[in-house]
């Protein structure tokens, strides 16, 4: 038996008729699930690529030191080149993520937000967000 009263009792107002007239959530919109799936698919693909490349680098460093110590040019070895390539791969993944968000996700989100703002009771849209600095 719990000796303490529930913390939510009396803290939140009970639903009223005004709450039932509020616009539906964005999650109920038919365009939301495909948007969510596309965002997750891209994020998972990018994460698997970057983490997989790093894991391959770590495993090669640990289990194939002879291969990683092969000289390529002067003091540059294969291991050092692969380690430096990690920075390039990460930069590429971040760049593709921002391009994907800007071209595929942001327009749909803006459209959904404008529909939500038009459906708000009172017809007053939320204040526009600041344009700079732009969020990724």
Wavefront OBJ file of the C-alpha trace (Angstrom):
o trace
v 0.000 0.000 0.000
v 1.326 3.400 -0.954
v 1.577 5.840 1.952
v 1.818 8.911 -0.270
v -1.050 10.526 -2.188
v -0.774 10.705 -5.965
v 1.189 13.792 -6.994
v -1.122 14.715 -9.855
v -4.288 15.129 -7.772
v -5.375 18.748 -7.838
v -2.480 19.926 -9.985
v -4.110 19.741 -13.396
v -7.503 21.095 -14.347
v -10.103 18.602 -15.406
v -11.020 18.517 -19.102
v -13.790 20.899 -20.046
v -15.884 21.564 -23.124
v -13.333 24.183 -24.228
v -10.615 21.510 -24.291
v -12.666 19.290 -26.565
v -12.878 22.141 -29.104
v -9.093 22.461 -29.306
v -7.484 21.515 -32.620
v -6.225 17.955 -33.035
v -2.607 17.166 -32.355
v -0.083 17.190 -35.182
v 0.434 13.496 -34.519
v -3.104 12.880 -35.732
v -2.416 14.482 -39.112
v -2.156 11.947 -41.985
v 1.173 13.434 -43.174
v 2.867 13.004 -39.796
v 3.610 9.222 -39.783
v 5.361 9.217 -43.214
v 7.365 12.254 -42.147
v 8.393 10.522 -38.945
v 9.341 7.320 -40.794
v 11.425 9.246 -43.340
v 13.241 11.127 -40.602
v 13.977 7.946 -38.656
v 15.077 6.024 -41.742
v 17.571 8.721 -42.705
v 18.843 9.114 -39.157
v 19.292 5.380 -38.639
v 21.054 4.987 -41.989
v 23.456 7.846 -41.264
v 24.143 6.613 -37.725
v 24.791 3.038 -38.875
v 27.169 4.283 -41.565
v 29.190 6.522 -39.250
v 29.245 4.166 -36.267
v 29.969 1.163 -38.508
v 32.925 2.928 -40.112
v 34.288 3.863 -36.696
v 33.804 0.322 -35.401
v 35.599 -1.059 -38.455
v 38.474 1.370 -37.827
v 38.721 0.347 -34.167
v 38.586 -3.375 -34.978
v 41.238 -3.037 -37.679
v 43.420 -1.063 -35.271
v 43.112 -3.738 -32.628
v 43.244 -6.914 -34.707
v 45.241 -5.942 -37.804
v 48.045 -3.638 -36.661
v 50.277 -4.817 -39.499
v 47.733 -3.659 -42.057
v 47.153 -0.350 -40.300
v 50.920 0.333 -40.160
v 51.377 -0.004 -43.919
v 53.002 3.192 -45.202
v 51.094 5.093 -47.878
v 53.205 8.195 -48.490
v 56.075 9.293 -46.262
v 54.988 9.160 -42.626
v 51.307 8.669 -43.585
v 50.110 5.157 -42.766
v 46.870 3.421 -43.682
v 45.677 3.674 -40.063
v 46.340 7.404 -39.915
v 44.595 7.932 -43.262
v 41.555 5.955 -42.114
v 41.493 7.888 -38.835
v 41.539 11.200 -40.692
v 38.842 9.899 -43.050
v 36.568 9.590 -39.996
v 36.414 13.404 -39.845
v 35.491 13.595 -43.507
v 32.817 10.939 -43.115
v 31.305 12.735 -40.121
v 31.298 16.049 -41.976
v 29.630 14.373 -44.960
v 26.950 12.792 -42.757
v 26.184 16.128 -41.060
v 26.021 17.921 -44.414
v 23.661 15.306 -45.914
v 21.489 15.437 -42.780
v 21.103 19.209 -43.026
v 20.343 19.019 -46.763
v 17.786 16.248 -46.168
v 16.088 18.185 -43.379
v 16.015 21.430 -45.374
v 14.654 19.841 -48.553
v 12.369 17.059 -47.326
v 11.357 17.593 -43.709
v 11.254 21.351 -43.085
v 8.713 22.182 -45.842
v 6.277 19.555 -44.556
v 6.741 20.710 -40.971
v 6.141 24.346 -41.967
v 2.961 23.349 -43.797
v 1.714 21.306 -40.824
v 2.456 24.172 -38.432
v 0.628 26.683 -40.610
v -2.396 24.342 -40.772
v -2.292 23.969 -37.008
v -2.064 27.733 -36.501
v -5.021 28.327 -38.829
v -7.072 25.791 -36.866
v -6.285 27.357 -33.483
v -9.209 28.791 -31.562
v -9.272 32.563 -31.801
v -7.433 32.488 -35.116
v -4.267 33.973 -33.636
v -1.159 32.238 -34.920
v 1.850 31.813 -32.736
v 4.590 34.411 -33.124
v 7.033 33.609 -35.923
v 10.272 32.028 -34.865
v 13.496 33.911 -35.247
v 15.205 33.203 -38.591
v 18.784 33.591 -37.362
v 20.623 31.644 -36.070
v 18.990 28.888 -38.052
v 18.564 25.603 -36.232
v 19.850 22.476 -37.892
l 1 2 3 4 5 6 7 8 9 10 11 12 13 14 15 16 17 18 19 20 21 22 23 24 25 26 27 28 29 30 31 32 33 34 35 36 37 38 39 40 41 42 43 44 45 46 47 48 49 50 51 52 53 54 55 56 57 58 59 60 61 62 63 64 65 66 67 68 69 70 71 72 73 74 75 76 77 78 79 80 81 82 83 84 85 86 87 88 89 90 91 92 93 94 95 96 97 98 99 100 101 102 103 104 105 106 107 108 109 110 111 112 113 114 115 116 117 118 119 120 121 122 123 124 125 126 127 128 129 130 131 132 133 134 135 136
